[in-house]
Amino acid sequence: MSNPTLSKTITKTVLEPIWFTRPTCVVAADLVGKVLCRKLVDTDGVPKVLRMRISETEAYVGEGDPACHSHAGSRTARTEIMYKQGGVFYVYLTYGIHHMLNVITATAESPESVLIRAGFLLDDSDRLLDEQLLRLDKQLTHLKQFAGPGKLTKRLQIDRQLYGKPVAPISGVWIEDDGCAPPISLRPRIGIDYAGDAKDWLLRYTWTDHPSLSKK
């Protein structure tokens, strides 16, 4: 006799780069609940895939957005990638310390992006040998280990080598959809006090009241 308590088989779909060519705010909202996958080689030489569910994103909506790197047509060697068609990564260094992981969105010549701000490790994620030897509050399973864009890239070993690469397994970083659709709240973006009224725009998309958020 079948067991009625068995859960349905979860189907995982890798998001194609074309998925990110949609309107930026739609992508930012839809990314909450998706799974960011990072393939690494562990210290014993075994390939591992870390699987982090995204709980927080921010939208940056182009030349009319004072908080966006492309504001007022600021087209530089660093921001040139923002003018590409959506579906590639934009990684930059802030304060000379923290790497910020962004996905370029919308169509070519529309310089917009989504910053991935926070998430949490899934139960079915691979684990790295060295991190499992740390104190429990330092291991990747702790809900605050990915609570912020700088923490996130450090834990997932993401840096500017990912700049310009497609959002796809071939890059070692990709995003999957397994059907998770959490409740979403809108908040002002963080760390953009220089952006005038834009600092109050509700372009931060959060998994409502989730403990992994970088800030409520």
VEXDREN-2710 file (C-alpha; in Angstrom, 1 decimal):
% VEXDREN-2710
k/r/px/py/pz
1/MET/0.0/0.0/0.0
2/SER/1.3/3.4/-0.9
3/ASN/2.3/5.8/1.9
4/PRO/0.1/9.0/1.7
5/THR/2.7/11.0/3.6
6/LEU/5.3/10.7/0.9
7/SER/6.0/14.1/-0.7
8/LYS/5.7/14.7/-4.4
9/THR/8.9/14.3/-6.5
10/ILE/10.5/17.8/-6.9
11/THR/11.3/18.8/-10.4
12/LYS/14.3/21.1/-10.7
13/THR/14.6/23.3/-13.8
14/VAL/17.8/25.2/-14.7
15/LEU/16.9/28.8/-15.6
16/GLU/18.1/29.7/-19.1
17/PRO/19.8/33.1/-19.7
18/ILE/16.7/34.2/-21.7
19/TRP/14.7/34.0/-18.4
20/PHE/16.6/37.1/-17.2
21/THR/15.7/39.3/-20.2
22/ARG/12.3/40.0/-18.6
23/PRO/11.5/43.3/-16.7
24/THR/14.0/43.8/-13.9
25/CYS/11.5/44.1/-11.1
26/VAL/9.8/40.9/-12.2
27/VAL/13.1/39.0/-12.3
28/ALA/14.0/40.4/-8.8
29/ALA/10.8/39.2/-7.3
30/ASP/10.8/35.9/-9.1
31/LEU/14.4/35.1/-7.9
32/VAL/13.2/35.0/-4.3
33/GLY/12.8/31.3/-3.6
34/LYS/15.0/30.1/-6.5
35/VAL/18.2/28.1/-5.8
36/LEU/21.6/29.6/-6.6
37/CYS/24.0/26.7/-7.3
38/ARG/27.8/26.9/-7.1
39/LYS/30.1/24.2/-8.3
40/LEU/33.4/23.9/-6.5
41/VAL/36.2/21.5/-6.1
42/ASP/36.7/20.5/-2.5
43/THR/40.0/20.2/-0.7
44/ASP/40.0/16.4/-1.4
45/GLY/39.6/17.1/-5.2
46/VAL/35.9/16.0/-5.3
47/PRO/33.5/18.3/-7.1
48/LYS/30.7/19.7/-4.9
49/VAL/27.6/21.8/-5.6
50/LEU/26.6/24.2/-2.9
51/ARG/22.8/25.0/-3.2
52/MET/21.6/28.2/-1.6
53/ARG/18.0/29.3/-1.7
54/ILE/17.7/33.0/-2.4
55/SER/15.8/35.0/0.2
56/GLU/16.6/38.6/-0.7
57/THR/17.3/40.6/-3.9
58/GLU/17.5/44.2/-5.0
59/ALA/16.5/45.7/-8.4
60/TYR/18.6/48.4/-10.1
61/VAL/16.6/49.9/-12.9
62/GLY/18.9/51.6/-15.3
63/GLU/20.0/55.1/-16.2
64/GLY/17.1/56.8/-14.4
65/ASP/18.0/55.1/-11.1
66/PRO/20.5/57.2/-9.1
67/ALA/21.6/54.1/-7.2
68/CYS/22.4/52.2/-10.4
69/HIS/25.9/52.1/-11.8
70/SER/24.6/53.1/-15.2
71/HIS/22.8/56.2/-13.8
72/ALA/22.7/59.1/-16.3
73/GLY/24.5/57.0/-18.9
74/SER/27.6/56.3/-16.9
75/ARG/29.1/53.8/-19.4
76/THR/32.5/52.7/-18.3
77/ALA/34.8/49.7/-18.8
78/ARG/33.4/48.3/-15.6
79/THR/29.7/48.9/-16.4
80/GLU/29.8/48.0/-20.1
81/ILE/28.5/44.5/-19.2
82/MET/25.3/46.1/-18.0
83/TYR/24.4/47.0/-21.6
84/LYS/24.5/43.4/-22.7
85/GLN/21.4/41.3/-23.0
86/GLY/20.2/39.9/-19.7
87/GLY/21.4/36.5/-18.5
88/VAL/25.1/37.3/-17.7
89/PHE/26.8/38.0/-14.4
90/TYR/28.1/41.4/-13.2
91/VAL/30.4/41.0/-10.2
92/TYR/32.2/44.0/-8.8
93/LEU/34.2/44.9/-5.7
94/THR/32.9/47.3/-3.1
95/TYR/34.9/49.1/-0.4
96/GLY/37.9/47.1/-1.8
97/ILE/36.7/44.1/0.2
98/HIS/33.3/42.6/-0.8
99/HIS/32.3/41.1/-4.1
100/MET/28.7/41.9/-5.2
101/LEU/26.9/39.2/-7.3
102/ASN/24.5/40.7/-9.8
103/VAL/22.6/39.3/-12.7
104/ILE/22.1/41.5/-15.8
105/THR/18.5/41.8/-16.7
106/ALA/16.2/43.1/-19.5
107/THR/17.2/43.6/-23.1
108/ALA/20.5/44.8/-24.6
109/GLU/21.2/48.5/-24.2
110/SER/18.9/48.6/-21.2
111/PRO/21.5/48.7/-18.4
112/GLU/19.7/47.1/-15.5
113/SER/20.5/44.3/-12.9
114/VAL/19.5/42.4/-9.9
115/LEU/21.7/42.1/-6.8
116/ILE/21.5/38.8/-4.9
117/ARG/21.6/39.9/-1.3
118/ALA/20.9/36.8/0.9
119/GLY/19.9/33.2/1.1
120/PHE/20.3/30.0/3.1
121/LEU/21.9/26.6/2.4
122/LEU/19.5/23.8/1.5
123/ASP/19.4/20.5/3.3
124/ASP/20.2/18.7/0.0
125/SER/23.3/20.8/-0.6
126/ASP/26.8/19.3/-0.7
127/ARG/29.0/20.3/2.2
128/LEU/32.7/21.4/2.1
129/LEU/35.0/19.3/4.3
130/ASP/36.8/22.2/5.9
131/GLU/33.6/24.2/6.9
132/GLN/32.2/21.2/8.6
133/LEU/35.1/21.3/11.1
134/LEU/34.1/24.8/12.2
135/ARG/31.9/25.8/15.1
136/LEU/28.2/25.3/14.3
137/ASP/27.6/29.0/14.1
138/LYS/30.3/29.3/11.5
139/GLN/29.2/26.4/9.3
140/LEU/27.2/27.1/6.1
141/THR/24.1/25.6/7.5
142/HIS/23.7/28.5/10.0
143/LEU/20.9/30.8/8.7
144/LYS/23.0/33.9/8.9
145/GLN/26.0/32.7/6.9
146/PHE/24.6/34.1/3.7
147/ALA/22.8/37.1/5.2
148/GLY/24.4/39.8/3.1
149/PRO/25.9/40.1/-0.4
150/GLY/29.5/40.2/0.8
151/LYS/29.0/37.1/3.0
152/LEU/27.2/35.3/0.2
153/THR/30.0/35.7/-2.3
154/LYS/32.7/34.8/0.3
155/ARG/31.0/31.6/1.3
156/LEU/30.3/30.6/-2.3
157/GLN/33.8/31.6/-3.4
158/ILE/32.5/34.0/-6.1
159/ASP/34.7/36.8/-7.4
160/ARG/35.3/38.9/-10.5
161/GLN/36.3/35.9/-12.5
162/LEU/32.6/35.4/-13.0
163/TYR/32.2/38.8/-14.6
164/GLY/30.5/38.6/-18.0
165/LYS/29.9/34.8/-17.9
166/PRO/26.4/33.4/-18.7
167/VAL/24.0/32.4/-15.9
168/ALA/24.5/28.7/-16.7
169/PRO/26.2/25.5/-15.4
170/ILE/29.1/26.1/-17.8
171/SER/30.1/29.1/-15.7
172/GLY/30.1/27.1/-12.4
173/VAL/27.2/29.2/-11.1
174/TRP/23.6/28.8/-12.2
175/ILE/20.1/29.2/-10.8
176/GLU/17.4/26.5/-10.5
177/ASP/13.6/26.6/-10.1
178/ASP/12.1/23.9/-8.0
179/GLY/8.7/25.4/-7.6
180/CYS/9.3/27.2/-4.3
181/ALA/7.1/30.4/-4.2
182/PRO/7.5/32.1/-0.8
183/PRO/5.6/35.2/0.4
184/ILE/7.4/38.4/-0.7
185/SER/7.7/41.8/1.0
186/LEU/9.0/45.0/-0.6
187/ARG/11.5/47.2/1.3
188/PRO/13.8/50.1/0.5
189/ARG/17.3/49.1/-0.8
190/ILE/20.2/49.1/1.6
191/GLY/23.4/51.3/1.6
192/ILE/22.4/53.8/-1.0
193/ASP/21.9/57.0/1.1
194/TYR/23.7/58.9/-1.6
195/ALA/20.9/58.2/-4.1
196/GLY/18.4/60.9/-3.0
197/ASP/14.8/59.9/-3.2
198/ALA/15.8/56.7/-4.8
199/LYS/17.0/55.4/-1.4
200/ASP/13.3/55.1/-0.5
201/TRP/12.2/53.2/-3.6
202/LEU/10.7/49.8/-2.7
203/LEU/13.1/47.7/-4.9
204/ARG/14.3/45.2/-2.3
205/TYR/12.4/42.0/-2.5
206/THR/12.5/39.8/0.6
207/TRP/11.1/36.5/1.7
208/THR/8.7/37.8/4.3
209/ASP/10.2/37.6/7.8
210/HIS/12.7/34.9/6.9
211/PRO/15.6/34.6/9.4
212/SER/18.3/34.6/6.7
213/LEU/17.6/38.2/5.6
214/SER/20.5/40.7/5.8
215/LYS/18.1/43.2/7.3
216/LYS/14.4/43.5/7.9
END
